[in-house]
Amino acid sequence: MTHASLHASAGLWMLAWRRLRADRLAMICLGIVLAFLLLMLASASGLIAADWSREVGVNYAPPGFLHAETTAVTMDDTSQTTPADDNAPIDNPRDPLAADIAELRQQLQQQQQSRHAQPATMTQTIDSYGIMDPLAEDLQAIRAAMQDSPATTDPITKGSSLPAEERRLTLPLGADKWGRDVLQKTIKGSETSILVGLMAALLATTLGTLLGAVAGYFGRWVDDLLNWFYNIFTSIPYLLLILAVAAVVPRGVGLMSIVLILGLTGWTGVFRLVRAEYMKHKIREYVQAADAMGASNLRRMFVHIFPNISHVALVQLSILVVGFIKSEVILSFLGFGVPVDAVSWGSMLNEAQNELILGKWWQLAAATSAMAVLVTAFSLLTDALRDALDPKLK
C-alpha cells in the first residue's frame, strides 16, 4: 500500500455512510424499511400472500387472541332461523330493527313453503311476488346447469374460496366481511402502497430536479418561464389539482394512473429547493474553474454541481415516499385508488370505515399499524439521512 493511499481522504458517500452507521436509531429504522422492502418483493414474486383473495374464514372472523364464541353462536342462530339459506347475513346485535327483520323473514319463509306446496306447473310460472314469470323455466334450467358444473370463477375471490363448513372461526389478525385473511391483505397491501410511493416519488423527484437544475443554472427567461409554470401548480389547491390531473390521466393502466397523478402533482417542492441550490453553486470557484477548462453546460450541471446538492434530492425523495403512501389513502377515498382486483392500505381503510359500525376493528388496526410503523421509520431515517449527506458536516 502506497503512502498516498494511506492518506487518501474518504469521499462524500463514505463519510455519509460512516455518520449514518454511527446513529443507532437510524440503523434500526433502516432495518425496518429494508424489512418492508423485502416483504414487498416477496409478495410481488408470489412467495407470500399469493392467495390473499381466498375466503378462508367466516365472515368477520375475529383475531386469534379474541374469543370466537360470539361469532359462532350468531351464525348458529342464523342457520336455525333460515336453514335453507347458507348465505344469510349475520344478525347485528346493535340493530334496533333486528326483531322486525326476523319476523319478516319468517313470513317470507311461510309464503315460500306455501308456494312450494302448489303444483309444479304453478311454481314454474309464478315468482316470489305472485306475478307470472315467463322466464322461470329457463332460469331453473340455468340454475340446474350451474349446480352440475364446477364452481365458477368470482372476479374478487378468483374461485379459490373454501366451502362454508371448512372456513376457520378465527384467524391471526381476523377476516373481513368476505372471510379473507386480514394478515395476508396487509402484506399484499404493503406491496401496492410501497410500490406506488416509491415510483411516484421517483417520478416527482426526477421531474423537479431536472426543472430546478435548468431554471437555477440558466436563469433569465428560462427561469421566468419555469417559475411561471411552478406558480400555476402551487396556486391551485392540492385536492383540486389531484382531481384535475386525474381527469386527464387514463384510468385503464392500473397502478400507473395513481403514480402519474401523484408524480405530476408533487414535484413543486423539489423544484424550489433544487433551483435555489443551483443558483448558489453556479457562481462558486469550482464551477468557474470547470468553465475555464472548457466543460460543457451539461457537465457542469450534472457532474460538478449535482453531486454537491444530491443530498437535497435524496432527502426530498424519502419525504415524498412517506407523503405519497399517505396520499394513496386519500385517492382511495376519492375513487381514484387501486383497481377492484387489487388491495392496498388505502382500500383496506376504506373498507374498515363501514366495518367499524359493526364493531369490527381489526382490519383498521392492521392497516394503520403497518402504515404507522413504515411511515415513522421512514421519517426518522430521512432526518438521519439529511444530516449524514450534508456536506457542511464533513
C-alpha positions as CSV (number, residue, x, y, z in Angstrom):
1,M,0.0,0.0,0.0
2,T,1.5,3.3,-1.1
3,H,1.9,6.4,1.1
4,A,-0.7,8.3,-1.0
5,S,-3.4,5.7,-0.4
6,L,-2.9,5.8,3.3
7,H,-3.6,9.5,3.5
8,A,-6.4,9.5,0.8
9,S,-9.5,11.2,2.2
10,A,-12.8,9.4,2.1
11,G,-15.4,10.5,-0.4
12,L,-18.8,12.1,0.3
13,W,-20.7,8.9,0.3
14,M,-18.2,7.1,2.5
15,L,-18.4,9.9,5.1
16,A,-22.2,9.9,4.9
17,W,-22.3,6.1,5.5
18,R,-20.0,6.4,8.5
19,R,-22.2,9.1,10.1
20,L,-25.3,7.1,9.3
21,R,-23.9,3.9,10.8
22,A,-22.9,5.7,14.0
23,D,-26.6,6.6,14.6
24,R,-28.2,3.6,16.3
25,L,-31.8,4.8,15.8
26,A,-31.1,5.4,12.1
27,M,-29.8,1.9,11.7
28,I,-32.9,0.5,13.4
29,C,-35.1,2.5,11.1
30,L,-33.1,1.4,8.1
31,G,-33.6,-2.3,9.1
32,I,-37.4,-1.7,9.4
33,V,-37.5,-0.1,6.0
34,L,-35.4,-2.9,4.4
35,A,-37.7,-5.5,6.0
36,F,-40.8,-3.8,4.4
37,L,-39.0,-3.7,1.1
38,L,-38.1,-7.4,1.3
39,L,-41.7,-8.1,2.3
40,M,-42.9,-6.2,-0.8
41,L,-40.5,-8.1,-3.1
42,A,-41.6,-11.5,-1.6
43,S,-45.3,-10.6,-2.1
44,A,-44.6,-9.4,-5.7
45,S,-42.8,-12.6,-6.5
46,G,-45.7,-14.7,-5.1
47,L,-43.7,-16.3,-2.3
48,I,-46.2,-15.0,0.3
49,A,-49.7,-13.7,0.3
50,A,-50.3,-15.1,-3.2
51,D,-53.8,-16.2,-2.2
52,W,-54.8,-13.1,-0.3
53,S,-58.2,-13.1,-2.0
54,R,-59.1,-16.6,-0.9
55,E,-62.1,-16.8,1.5
56,V,-60.5,-18.9,4.3
57,G,-62.6,-17.8,7.3
58,V,-66.1,-17.0,8.2
59,N,-67.5,-13.5,7.7
60,Y,-65.8,-11.1,10.1
61,A,-63.8,-13.8,11.8
62,P,-62.1,-12.3,14.9
63,P,-58.4,-12.4,15.5
64,G,-56.9,-15.4,17.2
65,F,-56.4,-13.7,20.5
66,L,-60.2,-13.0,20.8
67,H,-62.9,-15.4,21.7
68,A,-64.8,-16.8,18.7
69,E,-67.9,-17.9,20.6
70,T,-69.9,-14.8,19.8
71,T,-69.4,-15.3,16.1
72,A,-70.1,-19.0,16.1
73,V,-73.4,-18.6,18.2
74,T,-74.6,-15.9,15.9
75,M,-74.1,-18.0,12.8
76,D,-75.8,-21.0,14.5
77,D,-78.8,-18.8,15.4
78,T,-79.0,-17.6,11.9
79,S,-78.7,-21.1,10.4
80,Q,-81.5,-22.3,12.7
81,T,-83.8,-19.4,11.7
82,T,-83.1,-19.8,7.9
83,P,-81.8,-23.4,7.4
84,A,-82.3,-23.2,3.6
85,D,-80.2,-20.1,3.1
86,D,-76.5,-20.6,3.7
87,N,-75.6,-17.0,2.7
88,A,-78.0,-15.3,5.1
89,P,-76.4,-12.2,6.7
90,I,-75.3,-12.3,10.3
91,D,-77.6,-10.5,12.7
92,N,-76.3,-7.4,14.2
93,P,-76.9,-7.2,18.0
94,R,-76.8,-3.4,17.7
95,D,-79.5,-3.2,15.1
96,P,-82.8,-1.9,16.6
97,L,-84.8,-3.4,13.7
98,A,-83.4,-7.0,14.2
99,A,-86.7,-8.3,15.6
100,D,-88.8,-6.8,12.8
101,I,-86.4,-8.2,10.2
102,A,-86.6,-11.7,11.8
103,E,-90.4,-11.5,11.7
104,L,-90.4,-10.6,8.0
105,R,-88.0,-13.4,7.3
106,Q,-90.4,-15.9,9.0
107,Q,-93.3,-14.6,7.0
108,L,-91.3,-14.9,3.8
109,Q,-90.4,-18.5,4.6
110,Q,-94.1,-19.3,5.3
111,Q,-95.0,-17.9,1.9
112,Q,-92.3,-19.8,0.2
113,Q,-93.4,-23.0,1.9
114,S,-97.0,-22.5,0.8
115,R,-95.9,-21.9,-2.7
116,H,-93.8,-25.0,-2.8
117,A,-96.9,-27.0,-1.8
118,Q,-98.6,-25.9,-5.1
119,P,-98.3,-28.0,-8.2
120,A,-95.0,-27.9,-10.1
121,T,-96.6,-26.2,-13.1
122,M,-97.6,-23.3,-10.9
123,T,-94.2,-22.8,-9.2
124,Q,-92.5,-22.7,-12.5
125,T,-94.5,-19.7,-13.7
126,I,-95.1,-17.7,-10.5
127,D,-92.3,-15.8,-8.8
128,S,-91.9,-14.8,-5.2
129,Y,-94.3,-11.8,-5.6
130,G,-97.1,-13.8,-7.1
131,I,-96.5,-12.5,-10.7
132,M,-96.4,-14.7,-13.7
133,D,-92.8,-15.2,-14.8
134,P,-92.4,-16.3,-18.4
135,L,-88.6,-17.0,-17.9
136,A,-89.0,-19.2,-14.8
137,E,-88.4,-22.4,-16.7
138,D,-85.3,-21.1,-18.4
139,L,-83.9,-19.8,-15.1
140,Q,-84.4,-23.1,-13.4
141,A,-82.6,-24.8,-16.3
142,I,-79.7,-22.4,-15.9
143,R,-79.6,-23.0,-12.1
144,A,-79.5,-26.7,-12.6
145,A,-76.7,-26.4,-15.2
146,M,-74.7,-24.2,-12.8
147,Q,-75.1,-26.7,-10.0
148,D,-73.9,-29.6,-12.1
149,S,-70.9,-27.6,-13.5
150,P,-67.7,-26.8,-11.5
151,A,-67.6,-23.7,-9.4
152,T,-67.4,-20.5,-11.4
153,T,-64.6,-18.0,-11.1
154,D,-65.5,-15.0,-9.0
155,P,-63.9,-11.7,-10.0
156,I,-62.9,-10.9,-6.5
157,T,-62.1,-14.3,-4.9
158,K,-60.9,-15.8,-8.2
159,G,-62.7,-19.1,-7.5
160,S,-60.4,-20.0,-4.5
161,S,-62.9,-19.8,-1.7
162,L,-63.3,-22.7,0.8
163,P,-66.6,-24.4,1.5
164,A,-68.6,-22.8,4.3
165,E,-68.0,-25.8,6.6
166,E,-64.2,-25.7,6.2
167,R,-63.8,-22.0,6.9
168,R,-62.0,-21.1,10.1
169,L,-63.7,-19.3,13.0
170,T,-60.6,-17.3,13.9
171,L,-57.5,-16.0,12.0
172,P,-54.3,-14.5,13.2
173,L,-55.5,-10.9,12.5
174,G,-59.1,-11.7,11.7
175,A,-61.0,-11.6,8.5
176,D,-63.0,-9.1,6.5
177,K,-66.7,-9.3,5.5
178,W,-65.9,-11.8,2.8
179,G,-63.8,-14.0,5.0
180,R,-60.4,-13.1,3.5
181,D,-57.4,-13.1,5.8
182,V,-56.5,-9.6,7.1
183,L,-52.9,-10.5,7.6
184,Q,-52.4,-11.6,4.0
185,K,-54.3,-8.5,2.8
186,T,-52.0,-6.3,4.9
187,I,-48.9,-7.9,3.4
188,K,-50.3,-7.7,-0.2
189,G,-51.4,-4.1,0.5
190,S,-47.8,-3.2,1.6
191,E,-46.7,-4.2,-1.9
192,T,-49.1,-1.9,-3.6
193,S,-48.7,1.1,-1.3
194,I,-44.9,1.0,-1.1
195,L,-44.6,0.5,-4.9
196,V,-46.9,3.4,-5.6
197,G,-45.0,5.6,-3.1
198,L,-41.6,4.7,-4.5
199,M,-42.5,5.1,-8.1
200,A,-44.4,8.3,-7.7
201,A,-41.7,9.8,-5.5
202,L,-39.0,8.9,-8.1
203,L,-41.1,10.5,-10.9
204,A,-41.7,13.7,-8.9
205,T,-38.1,13.9,-7.7
206,T,-36.7,13.4,-11.2
207,L,-39.1,15.9,-12.7
208,G,-38.5,18.5,-10.0
209,T,-34.7,18.1,-10.1
210,L,-34.4,18.5,-13.9
211,L,-36.7,21.5,-14.0
212,G,-35.0,23.1,-10.9
213,A,-31.5,22.5,-12.4
214,V,-32.4,24.1,-15.7
215,A,-34.1,27.1,-14.0
216,G,-31.4,27.7,-11.5
217,Y,-28.4,27.2,-13.8
218,F,-29.5,29.2,-16.9
219,G,-31.7,31.8,-15.2
220,R,-33.1,34.8,-17.1
221,W,-36.1,33.9,-19.4
222,V,-35.8,30.2,-18.8
223,D,-36.1,30.8,-15.0
224,D,-39.0,33.1,-15.5
225,L,-40.9,30.6,-17.7
226,L,-40.4,27.7,-15.3
227,N,-41.3,29.9,-12.3
228,W,-44.5,30.8,-14.0
229,F,-45.2,27.2,-14.5
230,Y,-44.4,26.5,-10.9
231,N,-46.7,29.3,-9.6
232,I,-49.6,27.8,-11.6
233,F,-49.2,24.5,-9.9
234,T,-48.8,25.9,-6.4
235,S,-51.7,28.4,-6.7
236,I,-54.2,25.5,-7.2
237,P,-55.3,23.7,-4.0
238,Y,-53.8,20.3,-3.8
239,L,-57.0,18.4,-3.8
240,L,-58.4,20.2,-6.8
241,L,-55.0,19.7,-8.6
242,I,-55.2,16.0,-8.0
243,L,-58.8,15.9,-9.4
244,A,-57.7,17.9,-12.4
245,V,-54.8,15.7,-13.2
246,A,-56.9,12.6,-12.6
247,A,-59.4,13.8,-15.1
248,V,-56.8,13.7,-18.0
249,V,-54.8,10.6,-16.9
250,P,-56.1,7.4,-18.4
251,R,-57.6,5.0,-15.9
252,G,-57.0,1.8,-17.8
253,V,-53.3,1.5,-16.9
254,G,-53.8,0.2,-13.4
255,L,-51.4,1.4,-10.7
256,M,-49.6,3.7,-13.2
257,S,-52.6,6.0,-13.1
258,I,-52.0,6.6,-9.4
259,V,-48.3,7.0,-10.0
260,L,-48.9,9.6,-12.7
261,I,-51.4,11.5,-10.6
262,L,-49.1,11.8,-7.6
263,G,-45.9,12.3,-9.6
264,L,-47.2,15.1,-11.8
265,T,-48.6,17.0,-8.8
266,G,-45.8,16.5,-6.2
267,W,-42.7,17.9,-8.0
268,T,-43.0,21.5,-6.9
269,G,-41.2,21.3,-3.6
270,V,-38.2,19.6,-5.2
271,F,-38.1,22.2,-7.9
272,R,-38.0,25.1,-5.4
273,L,-35.1,23.6,-3.4
274,V,-33.0,22.4,-6.3
275,R,-33.4,25.7,-8.1
276,A,-32.1,27.6,-5.1
277,E,-29.1,25.3,-4.7
278,Y,-28.1,25.6,-8.4
279,M,-28.4,29.4,-8.2
280,K,-26.0,29.3,-5.2
281,H,-23.5,26.8,-6.6
282,K,-23.2,28.0,-10.2
283,I,-21.1,31.1,-9.2
284,R,-18.7,29.2,-7.0
285,E,-15.0,28.8,-7.8
286,Y,-15.0,25.1,-8.7
287,V,-17.8,25.7,-11.3
288,Q,-15.9,28.7,-12.7
289,A,-12.8,26.5,-12.9
290,A,-14.7,23.9,-14.8
291,D,-15.9,26.6,-17.2
292,A,-12.4,27.8,-17.7
293,M,-11.3,24.2,-18.6
294,G,-13.9,24.1,-21.3
295,A,-16.5,21.9,-19.6
296,S,-20.0,22.0,-21.2
297,N,-23.1,23.2,-19.5
298,L,-24.4,19.7,-19.0
299,R,-21.2,18.5,-17.5
300,R,-21.1,21.5,-15.1
301,M,-24.7,20.9,-14.2
302,F,-24.7,17.2,-13.5
303,V,-21.1,16.2,-13.0
304,H,-19.8,19.2,-10.9
305,I,-22.8,20.8,-9.2
306,F,-25.3,17.9,-8.8
307,P,-23.0,15.7,-6.5
308,N,-22.8,18.6,-4.1
309,I,-26.6,19.1,-3.9
310,S,-27.6,15.4,-4.3
311,H,-28.4,15.3,-0.5
312,V,-31.3,17.7,-1.2
313,A,-32.8,15.5,-3.9
314,L,-32.4,12.3,-1.8
315,V,-34.0,13.8,1.3
316,Q,-36.9,15.1,-0.8
317,L,-37.2,11.6,-2.3
318,S,-37.6,10.0,1.0
319,I,-40.0,12.7,2.2
320,L,-42.2,12.2,-0.9
321,V,-42.3,8.4,-0.4
322,V,-43.9,9.0,3.0
323,G,-46.3,11.6,1.7
324,F,-47.4,9.6,-1.3
325,I,-48.0,6.5,0.8
326,K,-50.5,8.6,2.8
327,S,-51.9,10.3,-0.3
328,E,-52.8,6.9,-1.8
329,V,-55.3,6.6,1.1
330,I,-56.9,9.9,0.0
331,L,-57.1,8.7,-3.6
332,S,-58.8,5.5,-2.5
333,F,-61.5,7.6,-0.7
334,L,-61.9,9.8,-3.8
335,G,-62.4,6.8,-6.0
336,F,-59.1,7.1,-7.8
337,G,-57.3,4.3,-5.9
338,V,-56.3,0.8,-6.8
339,P,-58.4,-1.4,-9.1
340,V,-61.1,-3.7,-7.6
341,D,-58.9,-6.8,-8.1
342,A,-56.0,-5.3,-6.1
343,V,-55.6,-4.3,-2.4
344,S,-53.7,-1.6,-0.7
345,W,-53.6,0.0,2.7
346,G,-55.9,2.8,1.4
347,S,-58.5,0.4,0.2
348,M,-58.4,-1.5,3.5
349,L,-59.0,1.7,5.4
350,N,-61.8,2.5,3.0
351,E,-63.5,-0.9,3.8
352,A,-62.8,-0.5,7.5
353,Q,-64.9,2.6,7.9
354,N,-68.0,0.5,7.2
355,E,-66.8,-2.3,9.5
356,L,-66.4,0.0,12.5
357,I,-70.2,0.4,12.6
358,L,-70.5,-3.3,13.3
359,G,-67.7,-3.2,15.9
360,K,-65.2,-5.0,13.6
361,W,-61.9,-3.0,14.2
362,W,-59.2,-5.5,13.3
363,Q,-58.8,-4.6,9.6
364,L,-58.5,-0.9,10.5
365,A,-55.9,-1.7,13.2
366,A,-53.8,-3.9,10.9
367,A,-53.6,-1.4,8.1
368,T,-53.0,1.6,10.3
369,S,-50.3,-0.2,12.4
370,A,-48.4,-1.3,9.3
371,M,-48.6,2.1,7.7
372,A,-47.6,3.9,11.0
373,V,-44.5,1.7,11.5
374,L,-43.3,2.2,8.0
375,V,-44.0,6.0,7.9
376,T,-42.4,6.6,11.3
377,A,-39.3,4.6,10.4
378,F,-39.0,6.3,7.0
379,S,-39.4,9.7,8.6
380,L,-36.7,9.1,11.2
381,L,-34.4,7.7,8.5
382,T,-35.0,10.7,6.4
383,D,-33.8,13.1,9.2
384,A,-30.7,11.0,9.8
385,L,-30.0,10.8,6.0
386,R,-30.3,14.6,5.7
387,D,-27.7,15.1,8.4
388,A,-25.4,12.4,7.0
389,L,-25.4,13.8,3.5
390,D,-25.0,17.4,4.4
391,P,-21.6,18.5,3.0
392,K,-21.2,21.1,5.7
393,L,-20.9,18.4,8.3
394,K,-17.8,16.8,6.8
